[in-house]
Amino acid sequence: MVSFPLPSASGPTAYRGTLPVLDAVHGGPCPPTRVLLQVSRPWRAMLAGALLDRGLQPVLPGEHGQAPADVVVREFGPPRGANRQHAADLRADPGSGAPMVAWLSPQPGDDTTVLRHRALDAGAVSLVRASAHPDELVRVVGHLGRLRAGPAAAEDIAATLHAPLTRVLQHASASAQVGALVLLGLERFDEVVLTLGADLRAPLQQAIEHRLQVALVAIEARHAGRLRAQLTRCDDGLAVIIVPLARSADAEALACELLQRLDDPVDLGDHRLVVGGHAGVAVFPHDGHQPEVLIRHATLARHEARRQGRNGCVVYGSALGRGAMRRLQLEGALRRALAQSSFELHFQPQADLHTGALTGAEALLRWRDRDLGRIEPVEFIALAEDTGLITRIGTWVLENTCHQIRRWRDQGLDVPRIAINVSRLEIAQPDFVSGVLRTLVDHGLPGGTLTLELTEPALMHDVERLGQRLQALRAAGVRIAVDDFGSGYSSLARLSRLPLDELKIDRVFLATLQGNGAKVAAAVIGLGHTLGLRVVAEGVEREDQLDFLRRHGCDEFQGHLLSHPLDAATMGRLLGQARIQHRLVMDTASAPSLRPVACPLAPPAPQMPPAVPRSGRAGFP
């Protein structure tokens, strides 16, 4: 048996007697998430008690010493009393670099939209109303604590793993052995504990560790004792050091085997629980021969696995390291862009398929960073969703779209409806409807100015509540469109219950007019008309697509055949025309058909940028 020195196990999670000797190193439970409560006195006791009940550590300004906070909860209420001091407290606190949750506590008659904007402007990544149950705040804080324990948590992991990993690496180096560090994250652990109570935390953790210990003993036995595995609790998950491996590829297979064990039900009392997990793997010496490097690489791999979802397993590689560095650069640049309002809006015209009249335009977000250059929406929108910045970006798009419409109107231009895309996270905000209506009122615009585009998945959650919100918007004249219809999943029964105005055919069905794509496009047009909705085709780039849409009765279209996205100045000149210059005329030389005429406002076709993939629009997937 190949062996390496391990310190003796200790503590309640050391397994003795019932299992063959397999020493486990446990640094004890990780310190709980520190939550800095910058709230007025009426809220302190209640929130502190709720946090303590869920294993989190509440601290007050001036009480946290030198240890930084993991999450800051800041109250936003009437600008009086203790609230005036919060901004100064935040700047002075070691927790100022931590993510901030806004606790909105309006007085009767206060405008929550104003509080919401104040919180977003101050850098809040999540908003919780004081009228909500305290458990809602606990849930949000716990989620942010887990996110903060991503790549930035490598130091916490290193504190636990450094000593045993150093010994293993020294032995492996002397023996020219290959090994692996596997970091396991527990997918639904906190959700289960929040649902069933903190009393289950310790027994559930021990049951999971025991199951993994048994699995590792079986793996050792399968390898006839030639392989040793060491289980360690660290951070918000578990770590396994495995050595020696015959091949580097074996590390991923063993990690996946452990994930299968995490996916098996755990019986605790009357409860049968399924936790699940994700794994990041770093192989030594290939991915590093120093403990710090190996831990950092395994942590990055685990963070990527968590992004992939349950049972995700990622092995570190140079491409992953470059991707992680790119994400860090983008996140910093994205926050800077929000603070400096350095985005731009472009507008892609929409036209009536039968008259050529300009019927509207879609607002598309563009971003060029001073250091990174032009960044495609397909890249930064996904990052914005992962980091919680998507709601702030959505607010920026709404505000600036309405501002631009107001400017055009003040210039005497007749502005048709402008469509903006709304993320599923935005529509879920309790004050989303009031925020949209308030923005329209602030800019003196009628509701019919806007069309809100939502994707199918965003329409399928909590249909009753969503229907009420959409109905309130439609009552004010705002139009509602289903974006990318046909590319997602939706129940037609649910769809028919929602107050909608438009269906937009996903461009993928028009890419080729042969086979099922054309059949789906024709079916969507028929379905939309059956439901009394207007149908808009997007991504139209060829004349045969235009002819197909006209034959099947589609109402409107947009795409590079009509016009590529225009900046605000060019779009303004286009609005000055009585009819869109990219007009459609009847070709009477043969059967009636629509033909485009080149638009003098846009560059010739060879200069047009390539079409942006659907997930890369200003719209939010």
ZAFI-651320 format. One record per residue (C-alpha): residue in one letter; x, y, z. Coordinates in steps of 0.5 Angstrom, whole numbers, plus 500, padded with zeros to 3 digits. Layout:
AXYZ
...
//
This chain:
M500500500
V503507498
S502511504
F503519506
P503522513
L497524515
P495528522
S490524527
A483526526
S479530532
G473532533
P466530533
T466528525
A472524526
Y470516524
R473511529
G471504530
T466503524
L470504519
P477502517
V482507519
L482513514
D484519518
A480526516
V483533517
H477537520
G479544521
G472545525
P466548522
C468555518
P466561521
P459563520
T458569515
R459576518
V453580517
L454588518
L447591520
Q447598518
V439599520
S436603525
R434601532
P427598531
W430593526
R436591530
A434586535
M429582530
L434582524
A440580529
G435574532
A433571525
L440571523
L443568529
D437562528
R440561521
G447560523
L449567521
Q453572525
P450579526
V455585528
L453592529
P457598526
G463599531
E463592534
H466588528
G473590530
Q478588525
A475582521
P471585515
A464583514
D462578509
V455582507
V453589509
V445590510
R444597510
E437600511
F434605506
G428609509
P426616510
P432621510
R432622518
G435620524
A440614524
N439613516
R443619515
Q449616518
H449610514
A453613508
A459615513
D459608516
L459604510
R465608507
A469607514
D467600515
P472594513
G465591510
S465596505
G468592500
A462586501
P456586497
M450590500
V443588501
A438594502
W433593507
L427598504
S423601510
P419606507
Q414610512
P407611509
G406615503
D414614501
D415613494
T419606494
T421607487
V425613490
L428608495
R430603490
H434608486
R437610492
A439603494
L442601487
D446608486
A449606493
G451599490
A446595493
V446588489
S439586492
L433589495
V429586501
R422590503
A422591511
S414588510
A417582508
H419576513
P426576516
D427569513
E427573506
L433577508
V436571511
R435567504
V439573500
V444574505
G446567505
H446566498
L451572497
G455569503
R456563498
L457567492
R463571496
A465564498
G467563490
P474564488
A475569493
A474564499
A481561497
E484564503
D479560507
I480554504
A488555504
A488556512
T485549512
L488545507
H495548507
A499543512
P496537509
L497538502
T504541503
R506534506
V502530500
L505534495
Q512533498
H511526498
A508526491
S514530488
A519525491
S516519489
A514522482
Q506521483
V500524480
G495526485
A489531485
L485536489
V478535489
L473541492
L466539493
G461544494
L454542497
E448544492
R442545496
F445544503
D443551506
E436551502
V435544506
V437547513
L433554512
T427550510
L427545516
G431548521
A438550524
D438543528
L439539522
R445543520
A450538524
P447532523
L446533515
Q453535515
Q456529519
A451524514
I454527508
E461526510
H460519513
R457517506
L463520502
Q468517507
V464510506
A465511498
L472513499
V474507503
A470503497
I475507492
E481505496
A479498496
R477497489
H485500488
A487494492
G490499497
R495503492
L491509492
R489513499
A484519499
Q483524505
L477528506
T477534509
R472539511
C473546509
D470553507
D462551505
G464544502
L469539503
A476537500
V479530498
I486529496
I487523492
V494520491
P497516487
L493516480
A495512474
R492518469
S490525470
A484523467
D482518473
A481525477
E475527474
A472520474
L473519481
A470526483
C464524479
E463518483
L463522489
L458527486
Q453521485
R454519492
L452526494
D446526489
D443520493
P438521498
V440522506
D435520511
L434524517
G429522522
D422523518
H426527512
R429524506
L433529503
V437530497
V443535497
G447534491
G453538489
H459540484
A466539484
G472543482
V479539480
A486541480
V491535478
F498536481
P504537479
H500539472
D496544475
G501546480
H506544485
Q505549491
P499548495
E497556494
V497555487
L493548487
I488551492
R487557487
H486553481
A481548484
T477553487
L476557480
A474550477
R469549483
H466556482
E466554474
A462548476
R457551480
R456556475
Q454550470
G449547475
R448541479
N453535478
G457540475
C464537475
V470542472
V478540471
Y482546471
G486548465
S489554462
A483556458
L479556465
G484560468
R484565462
G477565463
A476566470
M481572469
R477575464
R471574468
L474578474
Q476584469
L469584466
E466584473
G470590475
A469594468
L462593468
R461596475
R465602473
A461602467
L455602471
A458608476
Q460612470
S454611465
S458609460
F453604456
E450606449
L443605446
H442603439
F436602436
Q434597430
P428599426
Q421595425
A417596419
D410593417
L411588412
H405590408
T406598408
G413599409
A411604415
L416605421
T412601426
G417601432
A424600434
E428595439
A433598444
L439595444
L445595449
R452597447
W458597451
R465599449
D470599455
R476604455
D481598456
L478592454
G475595448
R468593445
I465587449
E459583446
P452583450
V453575449
E459576454
F457581459
I449580460
A451573462
L456576467
A451581470
E446576471
D451572475
T453578479
G446580480
L448587476
I442585471
T437589475
R441595475
I443595468
G435594466
T434600470
W439604466
V436601460
L429603462
E431610464
N435612458
T431609453
C425614456
H430620456
Q432619449
I424618447
R423625451
R429628447
W426626440
R419628442
D422635444
Q425636437
G418635434
L419628432
D413623431
V416617435
P413610435
R413605440
I420603443
A421596445
I426594451
N428587454
V426585461
S430580465
R426575469
L430578475
E427585474
I420582473
A420579479
Q422585483
P416587487
D416594485
F417593478
V411595475
S411602479
G418603477
V416603470
L410607471
R414612475
T419612469
L414614464
V411619468
D417622470
H419623463
G412625461
L411619456
P404615455
G405608456
G404606449
T411609448
L414602451
T414595449
L417590454
E420584451
L420578456
T423571454
E418564455
P422562461
A421569464
L413568463
M413561466
H414562473
D408564478
V403566472
E398568477
R402574480
L406575473
G399576470
Q397581475
R403585474
L403585466
Q395587466
A397593470
L402595465
R397594459
A392598463
A397604463
G398602455
V405599455
R405593450
I408586452
A411582447
V414574448
D421575445
D424569442
F418565441
G419558440
S426557442
G424556450
Y419552453
S412554455
S405551456
L400554451
A395554456
R399558461
L401563455
S393564453
R392566460
L397572460
P395579457
L400579451
D400583445
E406581440
L410574439
K417575436
I419569432
D426567434
R431568428
V433561428
F427558425
L428563419
A436561418
T434556413
L427556410
Q427548408
G425543413
N422544420
G424551421
A420554416
K414550419
V415552426
A415559423
A409558419
A406555425
V408561430
I405566425
G398562425
L398561433
G399568434
H394570430
T389565433
L391568440
G389575437
L397577437
R401581432
V407577430
V414580429
A420577425
E427578427
G433577424
V431578417
E437578413
R435575406
E429577401
D427570401
Q425570408
L421577407
D417573401
F416567406
L414572412
R409576407
R406569404
H404567411
G401573414
C407576418
D405583421
E412586422
F419585421
Q426587423
G433585421
H439587417
L435587411
L431593413
S437596417
H442595422
P442598429
L442605429
D445610434
A441615437
A443621432
T442617426
M435614429
G433621430
R434623423
L430616420
L424619425
G424625421
Q422621415
A414620413
R416613412
I422609413
Q427610408
H428602408
R421602405
L418596401
V415597394
M411592390
D414589384
T409588379
A413585374
S411578376
A407576382
P406581388
S412581392
L416585397
R423588395
P427592400
V430599397
A437601400
C437606406
P441612405
L442613413
A445606414
P452604411
P452599405
A451592407
P458590407
Q460595412
M454592417
P457588423
P455581423
A449579427
V449578434
P447572437
R440572440
S443571447
G447577446
R442582445
A441588450
G435583452
F436579457
P436571457
//
